[in-house]
Amino acid sequence: MNQPPLLLASSSPYRKELLARLGLPFNSASPDIDETPAPGESAEQLTLRLATGKARALAEHYPDTIIIGSDQVATLPDGTLLNKPGSHQKAREQLGLSSGNSVRFLTGLAVLDTRTGTLKTRCEPFEVHFRELTAEEIENYLNKEQPYDCAGSFKMEGLGIALFRSMEGRDPNSLIGLPLIELIDLLRELGVNPLLQP
């Protein structure tokens, strides 16, 4: 059976870069969904709903395709959500709250096979323990990397690694936005094996 085309339901350059590592041909398109948290929704429910929503939003336009949706939220121990900051001031606030703290990242993954309607979802947890950061360190970091489009206000694949004391989790790729180990599991279940590509 021919492998169906893959579509990444994202405009994120970070997710595109991660998916490209698997050596599978794919296209990408940006889904238009409302990312506002619902009242009483847990972080896990939110990230799974958004990942699924992204995949489903493109299904009608991409028949006979495997669509990959992903979304990420970060939470402090008190349950405070850390989203994409969007501005220097908000990023400074988020890193100030994260300083000396543990931040739990949840990356939702949805893989939708539009040939059959099969939907597979997972939520990948990852914990980051931040160093005690001075105001000067935070300011200098933000000026260098400007991570305003990144949940949690850092780029783990760059200088952001210097913000951490330690990390706990199965797949550090999930911190960048796409849990590749889990994604490979789901793709293999749908007959797509990166290790058997010509």
C-alpha positions as CSV (number, residue, x, y, z in Angstrom):
1,M,0.0,0.0,0.0
2,N,1.3,3.4,-0.9
3,Q,2.1,5.7,2.0
4,P,-0.4,8.5,2.3
5,P,0.9,12.1,2.3
6,L,1.8,13.6,5.6
7,L,0.6,17.1,6.6
8,L,1.8,19.0,9.6
9,A,-1.0,21.2,10.9
10,S,1.2,24.0,12.0
11,S,3.1,27.0,10.8
12,S,5.7,26.7,13.5
13,P,9.2,26.6,12.1
14,Y,10.3,24.6,15.2
15,R,7.8,21.8,14.6
16,K,8.7,21.7,10.9
17,E,12.4,21.4,11.7
18,L,11.6,18.5,14.1
19,L,9.4,16.6,11.7
20,A,12.0,17.0,9.0
21,R,14.4,15.0,11.1
22,L,12.4,11.8,10.4
23,G,13.2,12.0,6.7
24,L,9.6,11.7,5.7
25,P,8.2,13.9,3.0
26,F,5.5,16.2,4.3
27,N,3.6,19.5,3.7
28,S,2.4,21.9,6.3
29,A,-0.6,24.2,6.6
30,S,-1.7,26.5,9.3
31,P,-5.1,25.6,11.0
32,D,-7.3,28.5,12.2
33,I,-8.6,27.5,15.6
34,D,-9.5,29.4,18.8
35,E,-6.9,28.5,21.4
36,T,-8.7,30.1,24.4
37,P,-8.9,27.7,27.4
38,A,-12.4,26.6,28.3
39,P,-13.6,27.2,31.9
40,G,-12.5,24.4,34.2
41,E,-10.4,22.8,31.5
42,S,-7.2,21.1,32.8
43,A,-3.9,21.7,31.1
44,E,-4.0,18.1,29.7
45,Q,-7.5,18.5,28.3
46,L,-6.6,21.9,26.8
47,T,-3.5,20.6,25.0
48,L,-5.3,17.5,23.6
49,R,-8.3,19.5,22.5
50,L,-6.1,22.0,20.7
51,A,-3.9,19.3,19.0
52,T,-7.1,17.5,17.9
53,G,-8.7,20.7,16.8
54,K,-5.7,21.6,14.6
55,A,-5.8,18.2,12.9
56,R,-9.5,18.2,12.3
57,A,-9.6,21.8,11.1
58,L,-7.6,20.8,8.0
59,A,-9.2,17.3,7.4
60,E,-11.9,18.5,4.9
61,H,-9.2,20.0,2.6
62,Y,-6.8,17.1,2.8
63,P,-8.5,13.8,2.1
64,D,-6.3,10.7,2.0
65,T,-3.8,12.3,4.2
66,I,-2.3,11.7,7.7
67,I,-2.5,15.0,9.5
68,I,-0.3,15.7,12.6
69,G,-1.6,18.3,15.1
70,S,0.4,19.3,18.2
71,D,0.0,21.9,20.9
72,Q,1.8,22.7,24.1
73,V,1.0,24.2,27.5
74,A,3.3,24.8,30.4
75,T,2.1,25.0,34.1
76,L,3.7,26.1,37.3
77,P,3.2,24.0,40.4
78,D,0.3,26.2,41.5
79,G,-1.5,25.5,38.2
80,T,-0.7,28.8,36.5
81,L,-0.6,28.4,32.7
82,L,2.4,29.7,30.9
83,N,1.5,30.4,27.2
84,K,3.4,32.0,24.4
85,P,4.3,35.4,25.9
86,G,4.0,37.5,22.8
87,S,5.9,40.4,24.3
88,H,9.1,41.2,26.2
89,Q,7.3,42.2,29.3
90,K,5.2,39.1,29.5
91,A,8.2,36.9,28.8
92,R,10.1,38.6,31.7
93,E,7.2,37.9,34.0
94,Q,7.0,34.3,33.0
95,L,10.7,33.7,33.5
96,G,10.5,35.5,36.8
97,L,7.8,33.1,37.9
98,S,9.8,30.1,36.6
99,S,13.0,31.1,38.3
100,G,13.9,28.4,40.9
101,N,10.7,26.6,40.1
102,S,9.7,23.4,38.3
103,V,7.6,23.9,35.2
104,R,5.6,21.0,33.7
105,F,5.2,21.0,30.0
106,L,2.4,19.0,28.4
107,T,2.6,18.5,24.6
108,G,-0.6,17.2,23.0
109,L,-0.3,15.1,19.9
110,A,-3.1,14.2,17.5
111,V,-2.6,12.0,14.4
112,L,-5.6,11.9,12.1
113,D,-5.8,9.5,9.2
114,T,-8.4,11.1,6.9
115,R,-8.6,7.9,4.8
116,T,-10.3,6.1,7.6
117,G,-11.2,8.8,10.2
118,T,-8.9,7.1,12.7
119,L,-7.7,9.6,15.3
120,K,-4.9,8.8,17.8
121,T,-4.0,11.2,20.6
122,R,-1.4,11.3,23.3
123,C,-0.2,13.8,25.9
124,E,3.5,13.9,26.5
125,P,4.7,15.3,29.9
126,F,8.1,16.8,30.5
127,E,9.4,18.6,33.6
128,V,12.0,21.4,33.6
129,H,13.7,22.6,36.8
130,F,14.8,26.2,36.4
131,R,17.9,27.7,38.0
132,E,17.5,30.7,40.3
133,L,17.7,33.5,37.8
134,T,18.7,37.1,38.4
135,A,16.8,40.0,36.7
136,E,19.9,40.7,34.7
137,E,20.2,37.1,33.5
138,I,16.5,37.1,32.4
139,E,16.8,40.4,30.7
140,N,20.0,39.4,28.9
141,Y,18.6,36.1,27.8
142,L,15.4,37.7,26.4
143,N,17.4,40.3,24.5
144,K,19.5,37.6,22.9
145,E,16.8,35.0,21.9
146,Q,13.5,36.9,21.9
147,P,11.5,33.7,22.6
148,Y,8.2,35.5,22.4
149,D,6.5,32.8,20.3
150,C,7.5,30.0,22.6
151,A,5.5,28.5,25.4
152,G,7.3,29.2,28.7
153,S,9.4,32.0,27.1
154,F,12.6,30.1,26.2
155,K,14.2,28.2,23.3
156,M,15.5,24.9,24.7
157,E,17.4,24.2,21.5
158,G,19.4,27.5,21.9
159,L,20.7,29.4,24.9
160,G,17.5,28.5,26.8
161,I,19.3,25.4,28.0
162,A,21.3,27.6,30.3
163,L,18.1,28.5,32.2
164,F,17.7,25.0,33.5
165,R,19.2,23.0,36.5
166,S,17.8,19.7,35.2
167,M,15.1,18.1,33.0
168,E,13.0,15.0,33.4
169,G,11.1,13.3,30.7
170,R,11.1,10.7,27.9
171,D,11.6,13.0,24.9
172,P,13.3,16.4,25.0
173,N,11.9,17.1,21.5
174,S,8.5,17.6,23.2
175,L,9.9,20.8,24.8
176,I,10.5,22.2,21.3
177,G,6.9,21.4,20.3
178,L,6.7,17.9,18.8
179,P,7.3,14.6,20.8
180,L,9.0,12.6,18.0
181,I,9.3,9.3,19.9
182,E,5.5,9.2,20.5
183,L,4.8,10.5,17.0
184,I,6.9,7.6,15.5
185,D,4.9,5.2,17.6
186,L,1.6,6.5,16.3
187,L,2.8,6.7,12.7
188,R,4.0,3.1,12.8
189,E,0.5,2.1,14.0
190,L,-0.8,3.7,10.8
191,G,1.7,1.9,8.6
192,V,4.3,4.7,8.3
193,N,7.7,3.6,9.5
194,P,10.6,6.1,9.2
195,L,13.1,3.3,9.5
196,L,11.7,1.6,6.4
197,Q,11.6,4.6,4.0
198,P,13.5,4.2,0.8
